[in-house]
Amino acid sequence: MSLAAHTLSAQPSKRWQEIGETSTGNKVYVDPKSISTKDSIITATVRGVYAKPSDTPKGPITGSRAVAMFNCASKKVAVKETIIWHDEAKGTMYEKRTPKIPGYGPVFTSNFSGVALKYLCESKGATKEKL
């Protein structure tokens, strides 16, 4: 895939709101309609678009999408589902993961979790009434 083609396919639809960038330069987006809060846990669908495709034995991957739960008090994340894309625009999946029991773990600045936690927990994506 040419760089121009990758750039075009990486453009988010109007569904996605850009919320920041990882320490590795990947753009991070959230679907504002997916944000919900229950028992102080914020759940949201988050998308990462890789600045540069990552090579794998099965071909390059260009991004990921996850449904994740964010615990602002403990600054931890639990991922309910992850889809890693060869080409999201074409619907070509590299891998889909859905753990039976999502476990909370640390967030990282190199992937979507750190960017999303900061955005959601600073009440930019979730109103204080929801928290």
MIDOSE-1310 file (N, C-alpha, C; in nm, 2 decimals, decimal comma, always signed):
residues 131
msla	+0,09/-0,12/+0,00/+0,00/+0,00/+0,00/+0,09/+0,12/+0,00; +0,06/+0,22/-0,08/+0,14/+0,34/-0,09/+0,11/+0,42/+0,03; +0,20/+0,52/+0,06/+0,18/+0,61/+0,18/+0,05/+0,69/+0,16; +0,03/+0,73/+0,03/-0,09/+0,81/+0,01/-0,22/+0,73/+0,03
ahtl	-0,22/+0,60/-0,01/-0,33/+0,52/+0,01/-0,35/+0,49/+0,16; -0,24/+0,47/+0,23/-0,25/+0,45/+0,38/-0,31/+0,57/+0,44; -0,26/+0,69/+0,40/-0,31/+0,81/+0,46/-0,46/+0,83/+0,44; -0,51/+0,80/+0,32/-0,65/+0,81/+0,29/-0,73/+0,71/+0,37
saqp	-0,68/+0,59/+0,38/-0,76/+0,49/+0,46/-0,76/+0,51/+0,61; -0,66/+0,59/+0,65/-0,64/+0,61/+0,79/-0,73/+0,73/+0,84; -0,80/+0,80/+0,75/-0,88/+0,91/+0,79/-1,00/+0,86/+0,86; -1,03/+0,91/+0,98/-1,15/+0,87/+1,05/-1,28/+0,92/+0,99
skrw	-1,39/+0,84/+1,01/-1,52/+0,89/+0,97/-1,56/+1,00/+1,07; -1,68/+1,06/+1,05/-1,73/+1,16/+1,14/-1,77/+1,10/+1,27; -1,77/+0,97/+1,28/-1,81/+0,90/+1,41/-1,70/+0,92/+1,51; -1,58/+0,94/+1,47/-1,46/+0,94/+1,56/-1,42/+1,09/+1,59
qeig	-1,38/+1,11/+1,72/-1,33/+1,24/+1,76/-1,19/+1,22/+1,80; -1,10/+1,29/+1,74/-0,95/+1,28/+1,78/-0,93/+1,34/+1,92; -0,86/+1,26/+2,00/-0,84/+1,30/+2,14/-0,69/+1,31/+2,18; -0,61/+1,28/+2,09/-0,46/+1,29/+2,12/-0,38/+1,20/+2,04
etst	-0,25/+1,19/+2,08/-0,15/+1,11/+2,01/-0,07/+1,04/+2,12; -0,03/+0,92/+2,08/+0,05/+0,84/+2,17/+0,20/+0,89/+2,17; +0,28/+0,84/+2,26/+0,42/+0,88/+2,26/+0,49/+0,83/+2,14; +0,43/+0,73/+2,06/+0,50/+0,68/+1,94/+0,44/+0,75/+1,82
gnkv	+0,35/+0,85/+1,83/+0,30/+0,93/+1,72/+0,17/+0,87/+1,66; +0,11/+0,77/+1,72/-0,02/+0,72/+1,67/-0,14/+0,81/+1,71; -0,23/+0,84/+1,62/-0,34/+0,92/+1,65/-0,44/+0,83/+1,73; -0,51/+0,89/+1,83/-0,61/+0,82/+1,91/-0,74/+0,89/+1,90
yvdp	-0,85/+0,82/+1,88/-0,98/+0,87/+1,86/-1,08/+0,80/+1,95; -1,19/+0,86/+1,98/-1,30/+0,80/+2,06/-1,43/+0,82/+1,99; -1,52/+0,73/+2,00/-1,65/+0,74/+1,95/-1,73/+0,80/+2,07; -1,77/+0,93/+2,06/-1,83/+1,00/+2,17/-1,96/+0,93/+2,21
ksis	-2,04/+0,87/+2,12/-2,16/+0,81/+2,15/-2,14/+0,68/+2,23; -2,02/+0,63/+2,23/-2,00/+0,50/+2,31/-1,96/+0,52/+2,45; -1,94/+0,65/+2,49/-1,90/+0,68/+2,63/-2,01/+0,66/+2,73; -1,99/+0,57/+2,83/-2,09/+0,55/+2,93/-2,02/+0,53/+3,07
tkds	-2,09/+0,56/+3,17/-2,03/+0,55/+3,31/-2,12/+0,47/+3,40; -2,06/+0,37/+3,47/-2,14/+0,29/+3,56/-2,05/+0,26/+3,68; -2,09/+0,29/+3,80/-2,01/+0,27/+3,92/-1,87/+0,32/+3,91; -1,86/+0,45/+3,86/-1,73/+0,52/+3,85/-1,63/+0,46/+3,74
iita	-1,68/+0,37/+3,66/-1,60/+0,31/+3,55/-1,65/+0,37/+3,42; -1,56/+0,42/+3,34/-1,60/+0,48/+3,21/-1,57/+0,38/+3,11; -1,67/+0,34/+3,03/-1,65/+0,25/+2,91/-1,66/+0,33/+2,78; -1,57/+0,30/+2,69/-1,57/+0,38/+2,56/-1,50/+0,29/+2,45
tvrg	-1,54/+0,32/+2,33/-1,48/+0,26/+2,21/-1,37/+0,36/+2,17; -1,25/+0,31/+2,16/-1,13/+0,39/+2,13/-1,06/+0,33/+2,00; -1,01/+0,41/+1,92/-0,94/+0,37/+1,80/-0,81/+0,43/+1,79; -0,71/+0,35/+1,75/-0,57/+0,40/+1,72/-0,54/+0,38/+1,58
vyak	-0,48/+0,48/+1,52/-0,44/+0,47/+1,38/-0,28/+0,49/+1,38; -0,21/+0,39/+1,33/-0,07/+0,39/+1,34/-0,01/+0,49/+1,25; +0,09/+0,57/+1,30/+0,16/+0,66/+1,21/+0,23/+0,59/+1,10; +0,28/+0,47/+1,13/+0,35/+0,39/+1,04/+0,31/+0,25/+1,05
psdt	+0,26/+0,18/+0,94/+0,22/+0,04/+0,96/+0,33/-0,04/+1,03; +0,28/-0,14/+1,11/+0,37/-0,23/+1,18/+0,38/-0,36/+1,10; +0,50/-0,40/+1,07/+0,51/-0,53/+0,99/+0,49/-0,65/+1,08; +0,42/-0,75/+1,03/+0,40/-0,88/+1,10/+0,42/-0,99/+0,99
pkgp	+0,44/-1,11/+1,04/+0,45/-1,22/+0,94/+0,33/-1,23/+0,85; +0,21/-1,19/+0,90/+0,09/-1,20/+0,82/+0,06/-1,07/+0,74; +0,15/-0,98/+0,74/+0,14/-0,85/+0,67/+0,13/-0,73/+0,76; +0,13/-0,61/+0,71/+0,13/-0,49/+0,79/+0,00/-0,47/+0,86
itgs	+0,01/-0,41/+0,99/-0,11/-0,37/+1,06/-0,11/-0,22/+1,07; -0,23/-0,16/+1,05/-0,24/-0,01/+1,04/-0,31/+0,05/+1,16; -0,37/-0,03/+1,24/-0,45/+0,03/+1,35/-0,52/-0,07/+1,44; -0,59/-0,01/+1,54/-0,67/-0,10/+1,63/-0,79/-0,03/+1,68
rava	-0,88/-0,10/+1,73/-1,00/-0,05/+1,79/-1,03/-0,13/+1,91; -1,07/-0,07/+2,02/-1,09/-0,14/+2,14/-1,21/-0,09/+2,22; -1,28/-0,17/+2,28/-1,39/-0,14/+2,38/-1,32/-0,16/+2,51; -1,30/-0,05/+2,59/-1,23/-0,06/+2,71/-1,30/+0,01/+2,83
mfnc	-1,27/-0,03/+2,95/-1,32/+0,02/+3,07/-1,21/+0,09/+3,14; -1,23/+0,22/+3,19/-1,13/+0,30/+3,25/-1,17/+0,33/+3,39; -1,08/+0,30/+3,48/-1,10/+0,33/+3,63/-1,01/+0,45/+3,66; -1,07/+0,56/+3,67/-1,00/+0,69/+3,69/-0,93/+0,69/+3,82
askk	-0,99/+0,64/+3,92/-0,93/+0,64/+4,06/-0,80/+0,57/+4,07; -0,80/+0,45/+4,01/-0,68/+0,37/+4,01/-0,59/+0,38/+3,89; -0,64/+0,46/+3,79/-0,56/+0,49/+3,67/-0,53/+0,35/+3,60; -0,63/+0,27/+3,58/-0,61/+0,14/+3,52/-0,72/+0,12/+3,41
vavk	-0,69/+0,02/+3,32/-0,77/+0,00/+3,21/-0,80/-0,15/+3,20; -0,92/-0,19/+3,15/-0,95/-0,33/+3,12/-1,01/-0,33/+2,98; -0,96/-0,41/+2,89/-1,01/-0,42/+2,76/-1,10/-0,53/+2,74; -1,22/-0,50/+2,69/-1,33/-0,60/+2,67/-1,32/-0,66/+2,54
etii	-1,27/-0,59/+2,44/-1,25/-0,64/+2,30/-1,15/-0,55/+2,23; -1,07/-0,62/+2,15/-0,97/-0,55/+2,07/-0,98/-0,61/+1,93; -0,98/-0,52/+1,83/-0,96/-0,56/+1,69/-0,84/-0,49/+1,64; -0,75/-0,57/+1,58/-0,63/-0,52/+1,52/-0,65/-0,53/+1,36
whde	-0,62/-0,42/+1,29/-0,65/-0,41/+1,15/-0,53/-0,42/+1,06; -0,55/-0,50/+0,95/-0,46/-0,49/+0,84/-0,50/-0,36/+0,76; -0,63/-0,35/+0,74/-0,69/-0,24/+0,66/-0,83/-0,22/+0,71; -0,85/-0,12/+0,80/-0,98/-0,10/+0,86/-1,08/-0,05/+0,76
akgt	-1,04/+0,03/+0,66/-1,13/+0,08/+0,56/-1,19/-0,04/+0,47; -1,11/-0,14/+0,45/-1,16/-0,25/+0,37/-1,22/-0,36/+0,46; -1,21/-0,35/+0,60/-1,26/-0,45/+0,69/-1,17/-0,57/+0,70; -1,04/-0,55/+0,67/-0,95/-0,66/+0,67/-0,88/-0,67/+0,81
myek	-0,92/-0,77/+0,89/-0,88/-0,79/+1,03/-0,75/-0,87/+1,04; -0,66/-0,83/+1,12/-0,55/-0,91/+1,16/-0,58/-1,01/+1,27; -0,65/-0,95/+1,37/-0,68/-1,04/+1,49/-0,79/-0,97/+1,57; -0,88/-1,05/+1,63/-0,98/-1,00/+1,72/-0,96/-1,08/+1,85
rtpk	-0,96/-1,00/+1,96/-0,94/-1,06/+2,10/-1,06/-1,02/+2,19; -1,12/-1,12/+2,25/-1,23/-1,09/+2,35/-1,20/-1,17/+2,47; -1,14/-1,12/+2,57/-1,11/-1,20/+2,69/-1,24/-1,23/+2,76; -1,25/-1,35/+2,82/-1,37/-1,39/+2,90/-1,39/-1,31/+3,02
ipgy	-1,28/-1,28/+3,09/-1,29/-1,19/+3,20/-1,18/-1,08/+3,19; -1,22/-0,96/+3,15/-1,12/-0,85/+3,13/-1,06/-0,82/+3,27; -0,93/-0,81/+3,27/-0,86/-0,77/+3,39/-0,80/-0,64/+3,38; -0,80/-0,56/+3,49/-0,75/-0,43/+3,49/-0,60/-0,43/+3,50
gpvf	-0,53/-0,34/+3,43/-0,39/-0,33/+3,42/-0,35/-0,19/+3,40; -0,22/-0,16/+3,40/-0,17/-0,03/+3,38/-0,20/+0,03/+3,24; -0,20/+0,16/+3,23/-0,21/+0,23/+3,10/-0,07/+0,26/+3,06; -0,06/+0,28/+2,93/+0,07/+0,31/+2,86/+0,06/+0,43/+2,77
tsnf	+0,17/+0,51/+2,77/+0,16/+0,63/+2,68/+0,19/+0,58/+2,53; +0,24/+0,46/+2,51/+0,27/+0,42/+2,38/+0,15/+0,36/+2,30; +0,04/+0,34/+2,37/-0,09/+0,29/+2,30/-0,20/+0,38/+2,34; -0,32/+0,34/+2,30/-0,44/+0,43/+2,32/-0,48/+0,45/+2,46
sgva	-0,44/+0,35/+2,55/-0,49/+0,35/+2,69/-0,45/+0,48/+2,77; -0,33/+0,52/+2,76/-0,29/+0,64/+2,83/-0,36/+0,77/+2,78; -0,37/+0,78/+2,65/-0,43/+0,90/+2,59/-0,58/+0,90/+2,63; -0,65/+0,78/+2,62/-0,79/+0,78/+2,64/-0,82/+0,80/+2,79
lkyl	-0,74/+0,74/+2,88/-0,76/+0,76/+3,02/-0,75/+0,90/+3,06; -0,65/+0,97/+3,01/-0,63/+1,11/+3,04/-0,75/+1,19/+2,99; -0,79/+1,17/+2,87/-0,90/+1,24/+2,81/-1,03/+1,22/+2,88; -1,07/+1,09/+2,90/-1,19/+1,06/+2,97/-1,20/+1,10/+3,11
cesk	-1,09/+1,08/+3,19/-1,09/+1,11/+3,33/-1,07/+1,26/+3,36; -1,03/+1,34/+3,27/-1,02/+1,48/+3,29/-1,15/+1,55/+3,25; -1,26/+1,46/+3,23/-1,40/+1,51/+3,21/-1,41/+1,58/+3,08; -1,32/+1,56/+2,98/-1,34/+1,62/+2,85/-1,44/+1,54/+2,77
gatk	-1,43/+1,41/+2,79/-1,52/+1,32/+2,72/-1,64/+1,28/+2,80; -1,63/+1,29/+2,93/-1,74/+1,25/+3,02/-1,77/+1,37/+3,11; -1,89/+1,40/+3,13/-1,92/+1,52/+3,21/-1,91/+1,48/+3,36; -1,89/+1,58/+3,44/-1,87/+1,55/+3,58/-1,99/+1,48/+3,64
ekl	-2,11/+1,51/+3,58/-2,23/+1,44/+3,63/-2,22/+1,29/+3,61; -2,16/+1,25/+3,50/-2,14/+1,11/+3,47/-2,04/+1,04/+3,57; -1,94/+1,12/+3,61/-1,84/+1,06/+3,70/-1,89/+1,06/+3,84
